[in-house]
Amino acid sequence: MTAKKTNTGGGKLHLKWVRSAICAPVKQKRVIKGLGFTRLNQVIERPDTQAIRGMVAKVPHLVEFVE
């Protein structure tokens, strides 16, 4: 059995919620909540993992990366 590779080196992603999810489908609203956003134009920091990147990939029109 092979072990899962995890990114323990631990980069951080800075994400900003830039567009309202009012007219978005329910699944996309849940992704926004799952990422931890509570208000528009909020910047949050999350670990750089495949799960977080997958969530951001589901809503690229609502969220952007901040340098």
PyMOL commands that set and color helices and strands:
alter all, ss='L'
color gray80, all
select helices_A, chain A and resi 26-35+50-58
alter helices_A, ss='H'
color red, helices_A
select strands_A, chain A and resi 12-17+43-47+63-65
alter strands_A, ss='S'
color yellow, strands_A
deselect
rebuild
show_as cartoon
